Amino acid sequence: MLEMDMQSDADIPESIMLGRLAQSEQMRDFFIQMWLQNPALAEGAGHRVREILSPLRRPAETDFPG
């Protein structure tokens, strides 16, 4: 049986939830820095990545094509 089929109404403890949120934020920060350092990689990652990075880029940086 697939894990998705075995849904539970159990609560996630707050400490686990906060730990997962912190880890997700660290991963997000890592990818943003990676994309800022390698615009070609960001370009290949798609429109959503360009939206995330747009406010973070400095005015002197070249816009992504497309």
mmCIF file of the N, C-alpha and C atoms, coordinates in Angstrom:
data_MODEL
# 
_entry.id   MODEL 
# 
loop_
_atom_site.group_PDB 
_atom_site.id 
_atom_site.type_symbol 
_atom_site.label_atom_id 
_atom_site.label_alt_id 
_atom_site.label_comp_id 
_atom_site.label_asym_id 
_atom_site.label_entity_id 
_atom_site.label_seq_id 
_atom_site.pdbx_PDB_ins_code 
_atom_site.Cartn_x 
_atom_site.Cartn_y 
_atom_site.Cartn_z 
_atom_site.occupancy 
_atom_site.B_iso_or_equiv 
_atom_site.pdbx_formal_charge 
_atom_site.auth_seq_id 
_atom_site.auth_comp_id 
_atom_site.auth_asym_id 
_atom_site.auth_atom_id 
_atom_site.pdbx_PDB_model_num 
ATOM 1   N N  . MET A 1 1  ? 0.835  -1.169 0.000   1.00 0.00 ? 1  MET A N  1 
ATOM 2   C CA . MET A 1 1  ? 0.000  0.000  0.000   1.00 0.00 ? 1  MET A CA 1 
ATOM 3   C C  . MET A 1 1  ? 0.890  1.247  0.000   1.00 0.00 ? 1  MET A C  1 
ATOM 4   N N  . LEU A 1 2  ? 0.532  2.217  -0.789  1.00 0.00 ? 2  LEU A N  1 
ATOM 5   C CA . LEU A 1 2  ? 1.297  3.456  -0.861  1.00 0.00 ? 2  LEU A CA 1 
ATOM 6   C C  . LEU A 1 2  ? 1.146  4.263  0.417   1.00 0.00 ? 2  LEU A C  1 
ATOM 7   N N  . GLU A 1 3  ? 2.196  5.022  0.729   1.00 0.00 ? 3  GLU A N  1 
ATOM 8   C CA . GLU A 1 3  ? 2.167  5.861  1.930   1.00 0.00 ? 3  GLU A CA 1 
ATOM 9   C C  . GLU A 1 3  ? 1.033  6.874  1.862   1.00 0.00 ? 3  GLU A C  1 
ATOM 10  N N  . MET A 1 4  ? 0.725  7.390  0.683   1.00 0.00 ? 4  MET A N  1 
ATOM 11  C CA . MET A 1 4  ? -0.339 8.367  0.519   1.00 0.00 ? 4  MET A CA 1 
ATOM 12  C C  . MET A 1 4  ? -1.699 7.776  0.900   1.00 0.00 ? 4  MET A C  1 
ATOM 13  N N  . ASP A 1 5  ? -1.858 6.466  0.708   1.00 0.00 ? 5  ASP A N  1 
ATOM 14  C CA . ASP A 1 5  ? -3.115 5.812  1.028   1.00 0.00 ? 5  ASP A CA 1 
ATOM 15  C C  . ASP A 1 5  ? -3.306 5.634  2.530   1.00 0.00 ? 5  ASP A C  1 
ATOM 16  N N  . MET A 1 6  ? -2.238 5.790  3.303   1.00 0.00 ? 6  MET A N  1 
ATOM 17  C CA . MET A 1 6  ? -2.288 5.548  4.740   1.00 0.00 ? 6  MET A CA 1 
ATOM 18  C C  . MET A 1 6  ? -2.267 6.877  5.490   1.00 0.00 ? 6  MET A C  1 
ATOM 19  N N  . GLN A 1 7  ? -3.181 7.764  5.152   1.00 0.00 ? 7  GLN A N  1 
ATOM 20  C CA . GLN A 1 7  ? -3.234 9.063  5.801   1.00 0.00 ? 7  GLN A CA 1 
ATOM 21  C C  . GLN A 1 7  ? -3.664 8.897  7.254   1.00 0.00 ? 7  GLN A C  1 
ATOM 22  N N  . SER A 1 8  ? -3.109 9.765  8.092   1.00 0.00 ? 8  SER A N  1 
ATOM 23  C CA . SER A 1 8  ? -3.403 9.724  9.511   1.00 0.00 ? 8  SER A CA 1 
ATOM 24  C C  . SER A 1 8  ? -3.819 11.107 9.986   1.00 0.00 ? 8  SER A C  1 
ATOM 25  N N  . ASP A 1 9  ? -4.620 11.137 11.020  1.00 0.00 ? 9  ASP A N  1 
ATOM 26  C CA . ASP A 1 9  ? -5.035 12.404 11.596  1.00 0.00 ? 9  ASP A CA 1 
ATOM 27  C C  . ASP A 1 9  ? -4.101 12.833 12.729  1.00 0.00 ? 9  ASP A C  1 
ATOM 28  N N  . ALA A 1 10 ? -2.951 12.176 12.864  1.00 0.00 ? 10 ALA A N  1 
ATOM 29  C CA . ALA A 1 10 ? -2.017 12.487 13.938  1.00 0.00 ? 10 ALA A CA 1 
ATOM 30  C C  . ALA A 1 10 ? -1.439 13.886 13.752  1.00 0.00 ? 10 ALA A C  1 
ATOM 31  N N  . ASP A 1 11 ? -1.227 14.561 14.866  1.00 0.00 ? 11 ASP A N  1 
ATOM 32  C CA . ASP A 1 11 ? -0.623 15.889 14.845  1.00 0.00 ? 11 ASP A CA 1 
ATOM 33  C C  . ASP A 1 11 ? 0.890  15.763 14.784  1.00 0.00 ? 11 ASP A C  1 
ATOM 34  N N  . ILE A 1 12 ? 1.509  16.728 14.121  1.00 0.00 ? 12 ILE A N  1 
ATOM 35  C CA . ILE A 1 12 ? 2.962  16.806 14.105  1.00 0.00 ? 12 ILE A CA 1 
ATOM 36  C C  . ILE A 1 12 ? 3.368  17.666 15.296  1.00 0.00 ? 12 ILE A C  1 
ATOM 37  N N  . PRO A 1 13 ? 4.249  17.163 16.141  1.00 0.00 ? 13 PRO A N  1 
ATOM 38  C CA . PRO A 1 13 ? 4.693  17.979 17.279  1.00 0.00 ? 13 PRO A CA 1 
ATOM 39  C C  . PRO A 1 13 ? 5.320  19.288 16.802  1.00 0.00 ? 13 PRO A C  1 
ATOM 40  N N  . GLU A 1 14 ? 5.092  20.349 17.562  1.00 0.00 ? 14 GLU A N  1 
ATOM 41  C CA . GLU A 1 14 ? 5.577  21.677 17.176  1.00 0.00 ? 14 GLU A CA 1 
ATOM 42  C C  . GLU A 1 14 ? 7.086  21.692 16.973  1.00 0.00 ? 14 GLU A C  1 
ATOM 43  N N  . SER A 1 15 ? 7.835  20.996 17.811  1.00 0.00 ? 15 SER A N  1 
ATOM 44  C CA . SER A 1 15 ? 9.294  21.001 17.681  1.00 0.00 ? 15 SER A CA 1 
ATOM 45  C C  . SER A 1 15 ? 9.742  20.391 16.354  1.00 0.00 ? 15 SER A C  1 
ATOM 46  N N  . ILE A 1 16 ? 9.073  19.347 15.905  1.00 0.00 ? 16 ILE A N  1 
ATOM 47  C CA . ILE A 1 16 ? 9.403  18.731 14.616  1.00 0.00 ? 16 ILE A CA 1 
ATOM 48  C C  . ILE A 1 16 ? 9.019  19.666 13.482  1.00 0.00 ? 16 ILE A C  1 
ATOM 49  N N  . MET A 1 17 ? 7.844  20.273 13.580  1.00 0.00 ? 17 MET A N  1 
ATOM 50  C CA . MET A 1 17 ? 7.399  21.203 12.542  1.00 0.00 ? 17 MET A CA 1 
ATOM 51  C C  . MET A 1 17 ? 8.376  22.376 12.417  1.00 0.00 ? 17 MET A C  1 
ATOM 52  N N  . LEU A 1 18 ? 8.778  22.956 13.548  1.00 0.00 ? 18 LEU A N  1 
ATOM 53  C CA . LEU A 1 18 ? 9.708  24.084 13.511  1.00 0.00 ? 18 LEU A CA 1 
ATOM 54  C C  . LEU A 1 18 ? 11.070 23.667 12.953  1.00 0.00 ? 18 LEU A C  1 
ATOM 55  N N  . GLY A 1 19 ? 11.512 22.469 13.278  1.00 0.00 ? 19 GLY A N  1 
ATOM 56  C CA . GLY A 1 19 ? 12.770 21.955 12.733  1.00 0.00 ? 19 GLY A CA 1 
ATOM 57  C C  . GLY A 1 19 ? 12.700 21.790 11.223  1.00 0.00 ? 19 GLY A C  1 
ATOM 58  N N  . ARG A 1 20 ? 11.587 21.272 10.741  1.00 0.00 ? 20 ARG A N  1 
ATOM 59  C CA . ARG A 1 20 ? 11.418 21.097 9.294   1.00 0.00 ? 20 ARG A CA 1 
ATOM 60  C C  . ARG A 1 20 ? 11.324 22.436 8.573   1.00 0.00 ? 20 ARG A C  1 
ATOM 61  N N  . LEU A 1 21 ? 10.639 23.400 9.181   1.00 0.00 ? 21 LEU A N  1 
ATOM 62  C CA . LEU A 1 21 ? 10.567 24.734 8.584   1.00 0.00 ? 21 LEU A CA 1 
ATOM 63  C C  . LEU A 1 21 ? 11.945 25.379 8.513   1.00 0.00 ? 21 LEU A C  1 
ATOM 64  N N  . ALA A 1 22 ? 12.732 25.231 9.572   1.00 0.00 ? 22 ALA A N  1 
ATOM 65  C CA . ALA A 1 22 ? 14.084 25.794 9.593   1.00 0.00 ? 22 ALA A CA 1 
ATOM 66  C C  . ALA A 1 22 ? 14.955 25.141 8.519   1.00 0.00 ? 22 ALA A C  1 
ATOM 67  N N  . GLN A 1 23 ? 14.844 23.837 8.384   1.00 0.00 ? 23 GLN A N  1 
ATOM 68  C CA . GLN A 1 23 ? 15.615 23.128 7.360   1.00 0.00 ? 23 GLN A CA 1 
ATOM 69  C C  . GLN A 1 23 ? 15.184 23.575 5.962   1.00 0.00 ? 23 GLN A C  1 
ATOM 70  N N  . SER A 1 24 ? 13.901 23.755 5.749   1.00 0.00 ? 24 SER A N  1 
ATOM 71  C CA . SER A 1 24 ? 13.416 24.218 4.452   1.00 0.00 ? 24 SER A CA 1 
ATOM 72  C C  . SER A 1 24 ? 13.940 25.612 4.131   1.00 0.00 ? 24 SER A C  1 
ATOM 73  N N  . GLU A 1 25 ? 13.978 26.489 5.133   1.00 0.00 ? 25 GLU A N  1 
ATOM 74  C CA . GLU A 1 25 ? 14.490 27.836 4.925   1.00 0.00 ? 25 GLU A CA 1 
ATOM 75  C C  . GLU A 1 25 ? 15.986 27.805 4.588   1.00 0.00 ? 25 GLU A C  1 
ATOM 76  N N  . GLN A 1 26 ? 16.733 26.922 5.239   1.00 0.00 ? 26 GLN A N  1 
ATOM 77  C CA . GLN A 1 26 ? 18.158 26.776 4.925   1.00 0.00 ? 26 GLN A CA 1 
ATOM 78  C C  . GLN A 1 26 ? 18.353 26.296 3.488   1.00 0.00 ? 26 GLN A C  1 
ATOM 79  N N  . MET A 1 27 ? 17.537 25.348 3.061   1.00 0.00 ? 27 MET A N  1 
ATOM 80  C CA . MET A 1 27 ? 17.636 24.836 1.691   1.00 0.00 ? 27 MET A CA 1 
ATOM 81  C C  . MET A 1 27 ? 17.265 25.930 0.689   1.00 0.00 ? 27 MET A C  1 
ATOM 82  N N  . ARG A 1 28 ? 16.236 26.694 0.998   1.00 0.00 ? 28 ARG A N  1 
ATOM 83  C CA . ARG A 1 28 ? 15.822 27.797 0.122   1.00 0.00 ? 28 ARG A CA 1 
ATOM 84  C C  . ARG A 1 28 ? 16.955 28.806 -0.011  1.00 0.00 ? 28 ARG A C  1 
ATOM 85  N N  . ASP A 1 29 ? 17.564 29.188 1.115   1.00 0.00 ? 29 ASP A N  1 
ATOM 86  C CA . ASP A 1 29 ? 18.680 30.133 1.082   1.00 0.00 ? 29 ASP A CA 1 
ATOM 87  C C  . ASP A 1 29 ? 19.847 29.591 0.260   1.00 0.00 ? 29 ASP A C  1 
ATOM 88  N N  . PHE A 1 30 ? 20.137 28.290 0.409   1.00 0.00 ? 30 PHE A N  1 
ATOM 89  C CA . PHE A 1 30 ? 21.219 27.668 -0.352  1.00 0.00 ? 30 PHE A CA 1 
ATOM 90  C C  . PHE A 1 30 ? 20.953 27.769 -1.849  1.00 0.00 ? 30 PHE A C  1 
ATOM 91  N N  . PHE A 1 31 ? 19.748 27.406 -2.268  1.00 0.00 ? 31 PHE A N  1 
ATOM 92  C CA . PHE A 1 31 ? 19.439 27.436 -3.695  1.00 0.00 ? 31 PHE A CA 1 
ATOM 93  C C  . PHE A 1 31 ? 19.431 28.858 -4.243  1.00 0.00 ? 31 PHE A C  1 
ATOM 94  N N  . ILE A 1 32 ? 18.932 29.806 -3.479  1.00 0.00 ? 32 ILE A N  1 
ATOM 95  C CA . ILE A 1 32 ? 18.948 31.192 -3.941  1.00 0.00 ? 32 ILE A CA 1 
ATOM 96  C C  . ILE A 1 32 ? 20.383 31.655 -4.151  1.00 0.00 ? 32 ILE A C  1 
ATOM 97  N N  . GLN A 1 33 ? 21.275 31.367 -3.221  1.00 0.00 ? 33 GLN A N  1 
ATOM 98  C CA . GLN A 1 33 ? 22.674 31.758 -3.375  1.00 0.00 ? 33 GLN A CA 1 
ATOM 99  C C  . GLN A 1 33 ? 23.306 31.061 -4.580  1.00 0.00 ? 33 GLN A C  1 
ATOM 100 N N  . MET A 1 34 ? 22.978 29.785 -4.766  1.00 0.00 ? 34 MET A N  1 
ATOM 101 C CA . MET A 1 34 ? 23.516 29.041 -5.904  1.00 0.00 ? 34 MET A CA 1 
ATOM 102 C C  . MET A 1 34 ? 23.038 29.661 -7.219  1.00 0.00 ? 34 MET A C  1 
ATOM 103 N N  . TRP A 1 35 ? 21.765 30.009 -7.294  1.00 0.00 ? 35 TRP A N  1 
ATOM 104 C CA . TRP A 1 35 ? 21.225 30.608 -8.516  1.00 0.00 ? 35 TRP A CA 1 
ATOM 105 C C  . TRP A 1 35 ? 21.780 31.994 -8.758  1.00 0.00 ? 35 TRP A C  1 
ATOM 106 N N  . LEU A 1 36 ? 21.994 32.775 -7.692  1.00 0.00 ? 36 LEU A N  1 
ATOM 107 C CA . LEU A 1 36 ? 22.577 34.106 -7.859  1.00 0.00 ? 36 LEU A CA 1 
ATOM 108 C C  . LEU A 1 36 ? 24.009 34.026 -8.368  1.00 0.00 ? 36 LEU A C  1 
ATOM 109 N N  . GLN A 1 37 ? 24.729 33.008 -7.962  1.00 0.00 ? 37 GLN A N  1 
ATOM 110 C CA . GLN A 1 37 ? 26.115 32.841 -8.384  1.00 0.00 ? 37 GLN A CA 1 
ATOM 111 C C  . GLN A 1 37 ? 26.223 32.230 -9.771  1.00 0.00 ? 37 GLN A C  1 
ATOM 112 N N  . ASN A 1 38 ? 25.169 31.579 -10.230 1.00 0.00 ? 38 ASN A N  1 
ATOM 113 C CA . ASN A 1 38 ? 25.196 30.915 -11.528 1.00 0.00 ? 38 ASN A CA 1 
ATOM 114 C C  . ASN A 1 38 ? 23.889 31.214 -12.277 1.00 0.00 ? 38 ASN A C  1 
ATOM 115 N N  . PRO A 1 39 ? 23.801 32.395 -12.910 1.00 0.00 ? 39 PRO A N  1 
ATOM 116 C CA . PRO A 1 39 ? 22.559 32.775 -13.598 1.00 0.00 ? 39 PRO A CA 1 
ATOM 117 C C  . PRO A 1 39 ? 22.119 31.790 -14.680 1.00 0.00 ? 39 PRO A C  1 
ATOM 118 N N  . ALA A 1 40 ? 23.060 31.115 -15.323 1.00 0.00 ? 40 ALA A N  1 
ATOM 119 C CA . ALA A 1 40 ? 22.677 30.145 -16.358 1.00 0.00 ? 40 ALA A CA 1 
ATOM 120 C C  . ALA A 1 40 ? 21.895 28.990 -15.736 1.00 0.00 ? 40 ALA A C  1 
ATOM 121 N N  . LEU A 1 41 ? 22.293 28.583 -14.550 1.00 0.00 ? 41 LEU A N  1 
ATOM 122 C CA . LEU A 1 41 ? 21.569 27.523 -13.855 1.00 0.00 ? 41 LEU A CA 1 
ATOM 123 C C  . LEU A 1 41 ? 20.167 28.002 -13.472 1.00 0.00 ? 41 LEU A C  1 
ATOM 124 N N  . ALA A 1 42 ? 20.078 29.231 -13.009 1.00 0.00 ? 42 ALA A N  1 
ATOM 125 C CA . ALA A 1 42 ? 18.771 29.798 -12.652 1.00 0.00 ? 42 ALA A CA 1 
ATOM 126 C C  . ALA A 1 42 ? 17.869 29.904 -13.867 1.00 0.00 ? 42 ALA A C  1 
ATOM 127 N N  . GLU A 1 43 ? 18.451 30.281 -14.980 1.00 0.00 ? 43 GLU A N  1 
ATOM 128 C CA . GLU A 1 43 ? 17.663 30.404 -16.211 1.00 0.00 ? 43 GLU A CA 1 
ATOM 129 C C  . GLU A 1 43 ? 17.037 29.072 -16.583 1.00 0.00 ? 43 GLU A C  1 
ATOM 130 N N  . GLY A 1 44 ? 17.797 27.996 -16.426 1.00 0.00 ? 44 GLY A N  1 
ATOM 131 C CA . GLY A 1 44 ? 17.286 26.669 -16.747 1.00 0.00 ? 44 GLY A CA 1 
ATOM 132 C C  . GLY A 1 44 ? 16.275 26.154 -15.744 1.00 0.00 ? 44 GLY A C  1 
ATOM 133 N N  . ALA A 1 45 ? 16.211 26.778 -14.576 1.00 0.00 ? 45 ALA A N  1 
ATOM 134 C CA . ALA A 1 45 ? 15.300 26.314 -13.532 1.00 0.00 ? 45 ALA A CA 1 
ATOM 135 C C  . ALA A 1 45 ? 13.868 26.798 -13.745 1.00 0.00 ? 45 ALA A C  1 
ATOM 136 N N  . GLY A 1 46 ? 13.675 27.789 -14.605 1.00 0.00 ? 46 GLY A N  1 
ATOM 137 C CA . GLY A 1 46 ? 12.323 28.166 -14.967 1.00 0.00 ? 46 GLY A CA 1 
ATOM 138 C C  . GLY A 1 46 ? 11.859 29.514 -14.448 1.00 0.00 ? 46 GLY A C  1 
ATOM 139 N N  . HIS A 1 47 ? 10.633 29.832 -14.818 1.00 0.00 ? 47 HIS A N  1 
ATOM 140 C CA . HIS A 1 47 ? 10.026 31.129 -14.542 1.00 0.00 ? 47 HIS A CA 1 
ATOM 141 C C  . HIS A 1 47 ? 9.894  31.408 -13.042 1.00 0.00 ? 47 HIS A C  1 
ATOM 142 N N  . ARG A 1 48 ? 9.501  30.417 -12.275 1.00 0.00 ? 48 ARG A N  1 
ATOM 143 C CA . ARG A 1 48 ? 9.293  30.622 -10.832 1.00 0.00 ? 48 ARG A CA 1 
ATOM 144 C C  . ARG A 1 48 ? 10.604 31.028 -10.154 1.00 0.00 ? 48 ARG A C  1 
ATOM 145 N N  . VAL A 1 49 ? 11.704 30.431 -10.556 1.00 0.00 ? 49 VAL A N  1 
ATOM 146 C CA . VAL A 1 49 ? 13.008 30.791 -9.986  1.00 0.00 ? 49 VAL A CA 1 
ATOM 147 C C  . VAL A 1 49 ? 13.334 32.232 -10.330 1.00 0.00 ? 49 VAL A C  1 
ATOM 148 N N  . ARG A 1 50 ? 13.080 32.641 -11.554 1.00 0.00 ? 50 ARG A N  1 
ATOM 149 C CA . ARG A 1 50 ? 13.337 34.038 -11.931 1.00 0.00 ? 50 ARG A CA 1 
ATOM 150 C C  . ARG A 1 50 ? 12.499 34.991 -11.079 1.00 0.00 ? 50 ARG A C  1 
ATOM 151 N N  . GLU A 1 51 ? 11.260 34.623 -10.779 1.00 0.00 ? 51 GLU A N  1 
ATOM 152 C CA . GLU A 1 51 ? 10.413 35.453 -9.918  1.00 0.00 ? 51 GLU A CA 1 
ATOM 153 C C  . GLU A 1 51 ? 10.992 35.557 -8.509  1.00 0.00 ? 51 GLU A C  1 
ATOM 154 N N  . ILE A 1 52 ? 11.499 34.460 -7.993  1.00 0.00 ? 52 ILE A N  1 
ATOM 155 C CA . ILE A 1 52 ? 12.076 34.450 -6.646  1.00 0.00 ? 52 ILE A CA 1 
ATOM 156 C C  . ILE A 1 52 ? 13.323 35.323 -6.596  1.00 0.00 ? 52 ILE A C  1 
ATOM 157 N N  . LEU A 1 53 ? 14.128 35.263 -7.644  1.00 0.00 ? 53 LEU A N  1 
ATOM 158 C CA . LEU A 1 53 ? 15.408 35.966 -7.654  1.00 0.00 ? 53 LEU A CA 1 
ATOM 159 C C  . LEU A 1 53 ? 15.295 37.438 -8.030  1.00 0.00 ? 53 LEU A C  1 
ATOM 160 N N  . SER A 1 54 ? 14.273 37.829 -8.737  1.00 0.00 ? 54 SER A N  1 
ATOM 161 C CA . SER A 1 54 ? 14.178 39.201 -9.234  1.00 0.00 ? 54 SER A CA 1 
ATOM 162 C C  . SER A 1 54 ? 14.382 40.262 -8.161  1.00 0.00 ? 54 SER A C  1 
ATOM 163 N N  . PRO A 1 55 ? 13.749 40.174 -6.999  1.00 0.00 ? 55 PRO A N  1 
ATOM 164 C CA . PRO A 1 55 ? 13.974 41.217 -5.992  1.00 0.00 ? 55 PRO A CA 1 
ATOM 165 C C  . PRO A 1 55 ? 15.366 41.164 -5.372  1.00 0.00 ? 55 PRO A C  1 
ATOM 166 N N  . LEU A 1 56 ? 16.079 40.053 -5.536  1.00 0.00 ? 56 LEU A N  1 
ATOM 167 C CA . LEU A 1 56 ? 17.385 39.885 -4.903  1.00 0.00 ? 56 LEU A CA 1 
ATOM 168 C C  . LEU A 1 56 ? 18.550 40.328 -5.784  1.00 0.00 ? 56 LEU A C  1 
ATOM 169 N N  . ARG A 1 57 ? 18.305 40.433 -7.077  1.00 0.00 ? 57 ARG A N  1 
ATOM 170 C CA . ARG A 1 57 ? 19.386 40.808 -7.991  1.00 0.00 ? 57 ARG A CA 1 
ATOM 171 C C  . ARG A 1 57 ? 19.665 42.293 -7.899  1.00 0.00 ? 57 ARG A C  1 
ATOM 172 N N  . ARG A 1 58 ? 20.916 42.651 -8.051  1.00 0.00 ? 58 ARG A N  1 
ATOM 173 C CA . ARG A 1 58 ? 21.319 44.049 -8.061  1.00 0.00 ? 58 ARG A CA 1 
ATOM 174 C C  . ARG A 1 58 ? 21.013 44.655 -9.440  1.00 0.00 ? 58 ARG A C  1 
ATOM 175 N N  . PRO A 1 59 ? 20.771 45.952 -9.515  1.00 0.00 ? 59 PRO A N  1 
ATOM 176 C CA . PRO A 1 59 ? 20.434 46.591 -10.786 1.00 0.00 ? 59 PRO A CA 1 
ATOM 177 C C  . PRO A 1 59 ? 21.488 46.379 -11.873 1.00 0.00 ? 59 PRO A C  1 
ATOM 178 N N  . ALA A 1 60 ? 22.749 46.236 -11.519 1.00 0.00 ? 60 ALA A N  1 
ATOM 179 C CA . ALA A 1 60 ? 23.814 46.080 -12.516 1.00 0.00 ? 60 ALA A CA 1 
ATOM 180 C C  . ALA A 1 60 ? 23.809 44.696 -13.157 1.00 0.00 ? 60 ALA A C  1 
ATOM 181 N N  . GLU A 1 61 ? 23.110 43.755 -12.570 1.00 0.00 ? 61 GLU A N  1 
ATOM 182 C CA . GLU A 1 61 ? 23.105 42.394 -13.091 1.00 0.00 ? 61 GLU A CA 1 
ATOM 183 C C  . GLU A 1 61 ? 22.201 42.321 -14.324 1.00 0.00 ? 61 GLU A C  1 
ATOM 184 N N  . THR A 1 62 ? 22.573 41.485 -15.260 1.00 0.00 ? 62 THR A N  1 
ATOM 185 C CA . THR A 1 62 ? 21.814 41.306 -16.496 1.00 0.00 ? 62 THR A CA 1 
ATOM 186 C C  . THR A 1 62 ? 20.515 40.574 -16.222 1.00 0.00 ? 62 THR A C  1 
ATOM 187 N N  . ASP A 1 63 ? 19.440 41.016 -16.864 1.00 0.00 ? 63 ASP A N  1 
ATOM 188 C CA . ASP A 1 63 ? 18.172 40.323 -16.736 1.00 0.00 ? 63 ASP A CA 1 
ATOM 189 C C  . ASP A 1 63 ? 18.242 38.974 -17.419 1.00 0.00 ? 63 ASP A C  1 
ATOM 190 N N  . PHE A 1 64 ? 17.444 38.045 -16.922 1.00 0.00 ? 64 PHE A N  1 
ATOM 191 C CA . PHE A 1 64 ? 17.369 36.749 -17.555 1.00 0.00 ? 64 PHE A CA 1 
ATOM 192 C C  . PHE A 1 64 ? 16.603 36.885 -18.863 1.00 0.00 ? 64 PHE A C  1 
ATOM 193 N N  . PRO A 1 65 ? 17.016 36.170 -19.893 1.00 0.00 ? 65 PRO A N  1 
ATOM 194 C CA . PRO A 1 65 ? 16.268 36.227 -21.146 1.00 0.00 ? 65 PRO A CA 1 
ATOM 195 C C  . PRO A 1 65 ? 14.910 35.540 -20.982 1.00 0.00 ? 65 PRO A C  1 
ATOM 196 N N  . GLY A 1 66 ? 13.962 35.937 -21.797 1.00 0.00 ? 66 GLY A N  1 
ATOM 197 C CA . GLY A 1 66 ? 12.657 35.290 -21.820 1.00 0.00 ? 66 GLY A CA 1 
ATOM 198 C C  . GLY A 1 66 ? 11.762 35.842 -20.852 1.00 0.00 ? 66 GLY A C  1 
# 
